[in-house]
Amino acid sequence: MFGSLSVSTRIGLVALCAATFTAITSEMAPVALMLEMARTFHTSTGHIGLAVTAYALIVAVAAVPLTVLTARVERKLLILVALAGYVLSNLIAAFAPTFAVLCLGRTLGGGAHALLMSIVSAYAAHLVPKKLTGRAISFVFGGASMGGVLGVPGAAALGHFAGWRIAMMVVAGLAAFLTVLIAVCLPPVVKPAGRPSGPYKAPREAVRAFGWVVAANAMFFLAHNVVYTYIAPVLMAHGLPEQSVSLALLIIGVLGLSGLWASGLMVDRCPRVGMLGAGVVMACAIALLGGTLVPGWGSVAVVCLWCAAYACIIPFIMSGAIRTRATSADTAGAAVNSTSNIGILLGSALGGQLLSASGVAVLVPVSVALCCVAMLVVVLSGNAFPVRLAEHEDEEAAEQVCS
């Protein structure tokens, strides 16, 4: 994919990919370690879940303000500060004597996450030629997907064999190692990534298109998390044995990575076709879970298809937000990061309410309806998701919003 790039640039992209891996592993580790943490602090798993919810809430609230406030700070320094925040956050959690101290550490991690995940896409865009922007974003966010596939199960395994505190120390050590690696290997950008060059007032059409992009992002995340947060009971309702759920989730995560590869083929060429195609596949796959057509492992195959399509959507959203030219690339990334976490929060909350009130069956039609609304939003945003993207259009967008 990047054979024409210099060695230093390829190393930089790998380092950013590792950074998103560390970010997601840090964010989701308490999910894998929930039972052990609950026993340590003599509380319920629901209370431990608050440590995850609070983390997402911090990201949703802080992503845009932090990015705007640090607009004049050198981007590489910000990435190092964010990684140092992950180190400190996980160490506080590892040595927390009380649940309150654990939440304090998680709050710090949420701030680090709000900063890091808002700027990595723009940083990646600055390391490659403009025609490779979408593919670079796909590659870097592959680390986030691998964090869910490998990092979270890895933390669960460590927690089982060595205790959850050791697992959190290992995650902190991973962040510390990556901090040193990035300090040495990540090429700096010439100017702050994504900062407009000189005065720039976005046209009203660009601002409107940007609003459609972040709305579509929130809707897709909402549609996904309404069901996926409760995927275990959904799969079990289709006849999958409880003891097979962990293996099924691992398979889903691994095969879901194929969506990022697929997005890399179209994100810099046919944004609208790729985006709508992924949305249709996602909606149809979720719809198949609404009946008894795909029992047992057949339902796992359908979820693999759904998650691959979902992973495919993320680079289209990020590159589309930048393409609108409504704001700097970093602020665009922050808005996408914030609305993603809003979708996660609202999706899990809505899914939980629906599950309690009406059972598993109602989750699927609600999710499909939300997918359809998200695709309608995409259709309305022609500036962000054109039918075809000429190379000079990417260059012009970059000149407007990037240094």
C-alpha positions as CSV (number, residue, x, y, z in Angstrom):
1,M,0.0,0.0,0.0
2,F,2.8,2.4,0.9
3,G,5.7,1.0,-1.1
4,S,6.6,4.4,-2.6
5,L,7.0,6.1,0.7
6,S,10.3,6.7,2.5
7,V,11.3,4.4,5.3
8,S,10.9,7.1,7.9
9,T,7.4,7.8,6.8
10,R,6.4,4.1,6.9
11,I,7.9,3.9,10.4
12,G,5.9,6.9,11.4
13,L,2.7,5.4,10.2
14,V,3.4,2.2,12.1
15,A,4.1,4.2,15.2
16,L,0.8,6.1,14.9
17,C,-1.0,2.7,14.3
18,A,0.6,1.4,17.5
19,A,-0.6,4.6,19.3
20,T,-4.2,3.9,18.4
21,F,-3.7,0.3,19.5
22,T,-2.5,1.5,22.9
23,A,-5.4,4.0,23.1
24,I,-8.1,1.5,22.6
25,T,-6.5,-1.1,24.8
26,S,-6.3,1.4,27.6
27,E,-9.9,2.5,27.1
28,M,-11.4,-1.0,27.1
29,A,-9.1,-2.8,29.5
30,P,-11.6,-2.4,32.4
31,V,-14.2,-4.2,30.3
32,A,-11.9,-7.2,30.2
33,L,-11.0,-7.0,33.9
34,M,-14.4,-6.0,35.2
35,L,-15.1,-9.1,37.4
36,E,-11.7,-9.0,39.0
37,M,-11.9,-5.2,39.7
38,A,-15.4,-5.6,41.2
39,R,-14.1,-8.3,43.6
40,T,-11.2,-6.1,44.7
41,F,-13.3,-3.0,45.4
42,H,-16.3,-5.0,46.8
43,T,-18.7,-3.4,44.3
44,S,-20.9,-4.5,41.4
45,T,-19.8,-4.9,37.8
46,G,-22.2,-2.1,37.0
47,H,-20.2,0.3,39.1
48,I,-17.0,-0.8,37.4
49,G,-18.8,-0.1,34.1
50,L,-19.0,3.5,35.2
51,A,-15.3,3.7,34.8
52,V,-15.7,3.0,31.1
53,T,-18.7,5.2,30.7
54,A,-17.0,8.1,32.4
55,Y,-14.0,7.7,30.1
56,A,-16.2,8.0,27.0
57,L,-18.0,11.0,28.5
58,I,-14.7,12.8,29.1
59,V,-13.7,12.1,25.5
60,A,-17.0,13.4,24.2
61,V,-16.8,16.6,26.1
62,A,-13.1,17.4,26.0
63,A,-12.0,16.4,22.4
64,V,-12.9,19.6,20.6
65,P,-11.9,22.1,23.4
66,L,-8.6,20.4,24.0
67,T,-7.7,20.3,20.3
68,V,-8.6,24.0,19.9
69,L,-6.7,25.1,23.0
70,T,-3.6,23.2,21.8
71,A,-3.8,24.3,18.2
72,R,-0.4,26.1,18.3
73,V,1.4,23.3,20.1
74,E,3.7,21.1,18.0
75,R,1.8,17.9,17.1
76,K,4.5,15.4,17.9
77,L,4.8,16.9,21.4
78,L,1.1,16.6,21.9
79,I,1.2,12.9,21.0
80,L,4.0,12.4,23.5
81,V,2.0,14.2,26.2
82,A,-1.1,12.1,25.4
83,L,0.9,8.9,25.6
84,A,2.4,10.0,28.9
85,G,-1.1,10.6,30.1
86,Y,-2.0,7.0,29.3
87,V,1.1,5.8,31.3
88,L,0.0,7.8,34.3
89,S,-3.6,6.9,34.0
90,N,-2.9,3.2,33.9
91,L,-0.4,3.3,36.8
92,I,-2.9,5.2,38.9
93,A,-5.5,2.5,38.1
94,A,-3.0,-0.3,38.8
95,F,-2.2,1.0,42.3
96,A,-5.6,2.5,43.2
97,P,-6.5,1.7,46.8
98,T,-10.2,2.7,46.3
99,F,-12.7,2.8,43.5
100,A,-12.7,6.6,43.6
101,V,-8.9,6.7,42.8
102,L,-9.5,4.2,40.0
103,C,-12.0,6.6,38.5
104,L,-9.6,9.5,38.9
105,G,-7.0,7.6,36.8
106,R,-9.6,6.8,34.2
107,T,-10.6,10.5,34.0
108,L,-7.0,11.4,33.2
109,G,-6.9,8.6,30.6
110,G,-10.1,10.1,29.0
111,G,-8.3,13.4,28.6
112,A,-5.3,11.7,27.0
113,H,-7.7,9.8,24.7
114,A,-9.6,13.0,23.7
115,L,-6.3,14.5,22.6
116,L,-4.5,11.6,20.9
117,M,-7.4,10.2,18.9
118,S,-8.3,13.7,17.7
119,I,-4.9,14.5,16.1
120,V,-3.6,11.1,14.8
121,S,-5.6,11.2,11.5
122,A,-4.4,14.7,10.6
123,Y,-0.8,13.7,11.6
124,A,-1.0,10.7,9.3
125,A,-2.3,12.9,6.5
126,H,0.7,15.1,6.8
127,L,3.1,12.2,6.5
128,V,1.9,11.0,3.1
129,P,1.1,12.5,-0.4
130,K,-2.4,13.9,-0.4
131,K,-3.7,11.2,-2.8
132,L,-2.8,8.6,0.0
133,T,-4.6,10.5,2.8
134,G,-7.5,8.1,3.1
135,R,-5.4,5.0,3.0
136,A,-3.0,6.4,5.7
137,I,-6.0,7.1,8.0
138,S,-7.3,3.5,7.3
139,F,-3.9,2.1,8.3
140,V,-3.5,4.2,11.4
141,F,-7.0,3.3,12.7
142,G,-6.3,-0.3,12.1
143,G,-4.4,-0.1,15.4
144,A,-7.6,0.9,17.1
145,S,-9.3,-2.2,15.7
146,M,-6.4,-4.4,16.7
147,G,-6.7,-2.9,20.2
148,G,-10.2,-4.4,20.5
149,V,-9.2,-7.7,18.8
150,L,-5.8,-8.4,20.6
151,G,-5.3,-5.8,23.3
152,V,-8.5,-6.3,25.2
153,P,-8.4,-10.2,25.2
154,G,-4.7,-9.9,26.1
155,A,-5.6,-7.8,29.1
156,A,-8.3,-10.3,30.0
157,A,-5.8,-13.2,29.9
158,L,-3.2,-11.3,32.0
159,G,-5.9,-10.4,34.5
160,H,-6.9,-14.1,34.8
161,F,-3.4,-15.5,35.3
162,A,-1.6,-12.6,37.1
163,G,-4.3,-10.3,38.4
164,W,-5.9,-7.2,37.0
165,R,-3.3,-4.8,38.6
166,I,-0.5,-6.6,36.8
167,A,-2.5,-6.3,33.6
168,M,-2.9,-2.5,34.0
169,M,0.8,-2.2,34.7
170,V,1.6,-4.0,31.5
171,V,-0.7,-1.6,29.6
172,A,1.1,1.3,31.2
173,G,4.5,-0.3,30.3
174,L,3.3,-0.6,26.7
175,A,2.3,3.1,26.6
176,A,5.7,4.0,28.1
177,F,7.6,2.0,25.5
178,L,5.6,3.5,22.7
179,T,6.3,7.0,24.1
180,V,10.0,6.4,23.8
181,L,9.6,4.8,20.3
182,I,7.6,7.8,19.0
183,A,10.0,10.3,20.5
184,V,12.8,8.7,18.5
185,C,11.1,7.4,15.3
186,L,8.0,9.6,14.5
187,P,8.9,12.2,11.9
188,P,7.7,15.7,13.0
189,V,5.5,17.7,10.8
190,V,6.8,21.1,9.6
191,K,3.9,23.1,11.1
192,P,1.1,22.1,13.5
193,A,-0.9,19.5,11.6
194,G,-4.2,20.6,10.2
195,R,-3.7,24.3,11.1
196,P,-5.1,26.7,8.6
197,S,-2.5,28.8,6.8
198,G,-3.4,32.4,7.3
199,P,-7.0,33.7,7.9
200,Y,-9.6,31.4,6.6
201,K,-13.4,31.6,6.8
202,A,-15.2,28.5,5.8
203,P,-18.1,28.9,3.3
204,R,-21.5,28.2,4.7
205,E,-21.8,25.2,2.4
206,A,-18.7,23.7,3.9
207,V,-19.9,24.2,7.5
208,R,-23.2,22.6,6.5
209,A,-21.4,19.6,4.9
210,F,-19.3,19.2,8.0
211,G,-22.4,19.2,10.2
212,W,-23.8,16.4,8.0
213,V,-20.6,14.4,8.4
214,V,-20.4,14.5,12.2
215,A,-24.2,13.7,12.3
216,A,-23.7,10.7,10.1
217,N,-20.8,9.6,12.3
218,A,-22.8,9.8,15.5
219,M,-25.7,7.9,13.8
220,F,-23.5,5.1,12.6
221,F,-21.9,4.7,16.0
222,L,-25.3,4.8,17.7
223,A,-26.7,2.2,15.3
224,H,-23.7,-0.1,15.9
225,N,-23.6,0.2,19.7
226,V,-27.3,-0.3,20.2
227,V,-26.7,-3.9,19.3
228,Y,-23.0,-4.6,19.6
229,T,-22.8,-3.6,23.2
230,Y,-25.1,-6.5,23.9
231,I,-23.8,-8.9,21.2
232,A,-23.3,-11.8,23.7
233,P,-27.0,-12.1,24.5
234,V,-27.8,-11.6,20.8
235,L,-25.6,-14.4,19.7
236,M,-26.9,-16.7,22.5
237,A,-30.4,-15.9,21.4
238,H,-29.5,-17.3,18.0
239,G,-28.4,-20.6,19.6
240,L,-24.6,-20.0,20.1
241,P,-23.4,-21.7,23.3
242,E,-22.3,-19.4,26.1
243,Q,-18.9,-21.1,26.2
244,S,-18.3,-20.2,22.5
245,V,-19.0,-16.5,22.9
246,S,-15.4,-15.5,23.6
247,L,-14.1,-17.4,20.6
248,A,-16.8,-15.9,18.5
249,L,-15.9,-12.4,19.5
250,L,-12.2,-13.0,18.7
251,I,-13.2,-14.3,15.2
252,I,-15.4,-11.3,14.7
253,G,-12.7,-8.9,15.7
254,V,-10.1,-10.5,13.4
255,L,-12.3,-10.7,10.4
256,G,-13.6,-7.2,11.0
257,L,-10.2,-5.8,10.2
258,S,-10.9,-6.6,6.6
259,G,-13.1,-3.6,6.4
260,L,-10.2,-1.3,6.9
261,W,-8.4,-2.9,4.0
262,A,-11.5,-2.6,1.9
263,S,-11.9,1.1,2.7
264,G,-8.3,1.7,1.7
265,L,-9.2,0.7,-1.9
266,M,-12.0,3.2,-2.3
267,V,-11.6,6.0,0.3
268,D,-9.4,8.2,-2.0
269,R,-11.4,7.4,-5.2
270,C,-15.2,6.9,-4.7
271,P,-16.1,8.2,-1.3
272,R,-19.9,8.1,-1.8
273,V,-20.1,4.7,-3.3
274,G,-17.8,3.2,-0.7
275,M,-19.6,4.9,2.2
276,L,-23.1,4.0,1.1
277,G,-22.0,0.5,0.1
278,A,-20.6,-0.1,3.6
279,G,-23.7,1.3,5.2
280,V,-26.0,-1.0,3.1
281,V,-23.9,-4.0,4.0
282,M,-23.9,-3.1,7.7
283,A,-27.7,-2.6,7.7
284,C,-28.5,-5.8,5.8
285,A,-26.2,-7.9,8.0
286,I,-27.8,-6.5,11.2
287,A,-31.2,-7.1,9.7
288,L,-30.4,-10.8,9.2
289,L,-30.1,-11.1,13.0
290,G,-33.7,-10.1,13.3
291,G,-35.1,-13.6,12.7
292,T,-34.0,-17.2,12.9
293,L,-32.5,-17.4,9.4
294,V,-28.9,-17.6,10.7
295,P,-28.7,-19.8,13.8
296,G,-25.6,-20.5,15.8
297,W,-22.3,-19.9,14.0
298,G,-24.2,-18.6,11.0
299,S,-25.1,-15.5,13.2
300,V,-21.3,-15.1,14.0
301,A,-20.6,-15.0,10.2
302,V,-23.2,-12.3,9.8
303,V,-21.8,-10.2,12.6
304,C,-18.3,-10.5,11.0
305,L,-19.8,-9.0,7.8
306,W,-21.5,-6.3,9.8
307,C,-18.3,-5.4,11.7
308,A,-16.2,-5.3,8.6
309,A,-18.6,-2.8,7.0
310,Y,-18.6,-0.8,10.2
311,A,-14.8,-0.7,10.3
312,C,-14.9,0.4,6.6
313,I,-17.0,3.4,7.5
314,I,-14.6,5.1,9.9
315,P,-11.9,6.2,7.4
316,F,-14.6,7.5,5.0
317,I,-16.0,9.7,7.9
318,M,-12.6,11.0,8.9
319,S,-11.4,11.9,5.4
320,G,-14.9,13.3,4.6
321,A,-14.7,15.6,7.6
322,I,-11.3,16.9,6.4
323,R,-12.5,17.2,2.8
324,T,-15.3,19.6,3.7
325,R,-12.7,22.3,4.4
326,A,-14.9,23.7,7.2
327,T,-12.1,23.7,9.8
328,S,-8.6,22.5,10.5
329,A,-7.9,18.8,10.1
330,D,-7.2,18.5,13.8
331,T,-10.5,20.1,14.8
332,A,-12.3,17.9,12.3
333,G,-10.7,14.9,13.9
334,A,-11.7,16.1,17.3
335,A,-15.3,16.6,16.3
336,V,-15.4,13.1,14.8
337,N,-13.8,11.7,18.0
338,S,-16.3,13.5,20.2
339,T,-19.4,12.4,18.2
340,S,-18.1,8.8,18.1
341,N,-18.1,8.7,21.8
342,I,-21.5,10.3,22.0
343,G,-22.7,7.6,19.7
344,I,-21.1,4.9,22.0
345,L,-22.6,6.4,25.1
346,L,-26.1,6.8,23.7
347,G,-26.1,3.5,21.8
348,S,-25.1,1.5,24.9
349,A,-27.7,3.4,27.0
350,L,-30.5,3.0,24.5
351,G,-29.7,-0.6,23.9
352,G,-29.7,-1.3,27.6
353,Q,-33.1,0.3,28.0
354,L,-34.6,-1.5,25.0
355,L,-33.1,-4.8,26.2
356,S,-34.6,-4.5,29.6
357,A,-38.0,-3.4,28.3
358,S,-38.6,-5.5,25.3
359,G,-35.8,-8.1,25.0
360,V,-33.2,-8.8,22.3
361,A,-35.6,-8.8,19.4
362,V,-36.2,-5.1,19.4
363,L,-32.5,-4.1,19.1
364,V,-32.2,-5.1,15.5
365,P,-35.0,-3.1,13.9
366,V,-33.9,0.0,15.9
367,S,-30.3,-0.4,14.7
368,V,-31.4,-0.9,11.1
369,A,-33.6,2.2,11.2
370,L,-30.6,4.2,12.6
371,C,-28.4,2.9,9.8
372,C,-30.9,4.1,7.2
373,V,-31.0,7.6,8.8
374,A,-27.2,7.7,8.7
375,M,-27.2,6.8,5.0
376,L,-29.7,9.5,4.3
377,V,-27.4,12.0,6.0
378,V,-24.5,10.8,3.8
379,V,-26.6,11.4,0.6
380,L,-27.3,15.0,1.8
381,S,-23.5,15.7,2.2
382,G,-22.3,15.7,-1.4
383,N,-19.3,17.9,-0.6
384,A,-17.9,15.5,2.0
385,F,-18.8,12.3,0.0
386,P,-18.6,13.1,-3.7
387,V,-19.4,10.3,-6.2
388,R,-15.8,10.4,-7.5
389,L,-12.8,12.2,-6.1
390,A,-10.3,13.6,-8.5
391,E,-6.7,13.9,-7.3
392,H,-6.7,17.7,-7.6
393,E,-9.7,17.9,-5.3
394,D,-7.7,16.3,-2.5
395,E,-4.8,18.7,-3.1
396,E,-7.1,21.7,-2.9
397,A,-8.8,20.5,0.3
398,A,-5.4,20.0,1.9
399,E,-4.2,23.4,0.9
400,Q,-7.2,25.0,2.6
401,V,-7.1,23.2,5.9
402,C,-3.5,21.9,6.3
403,S,-0.2,23.6,6.8
